């Protein structure tokens, strides 16, 4: 027995509904991934800024320590 036009149309309708459901799932996942990507980029920017600030502070402390060492050497040679 061959499928009728009604059977074929019903099968196509079912396939279209399945594909629509998959497309909705993909679009939902895409939205979630875009949001996650945005959050990760924001976090990366924050961490880069924080790193730059820490490097700047580290350099300032290094300069101060070197100056103190220089003063201590001067005091040591003067005594």
Secondary structure as the mmCIF struct_conf table of DSSP 4:
data_model
#
loop_
_struct_conf.conf_type_id
_struct_conf.id
_struct_conf.beg_label_comp_id
_struct_conf.beg_label_asym_id
_struct_conf.beg_label_seq_id
_struct_conf.end_label_comp_id
_struct_conf.end_label_asym_id
_struct_conf.end_label_seq_id
HELX_LH_PP_P HELX_LH_PP_P1 UNK A 2 UNK A 4
HELX_RH_AL_P HELX_RH_AL_P1 UNK A 5 UNK A 78
#
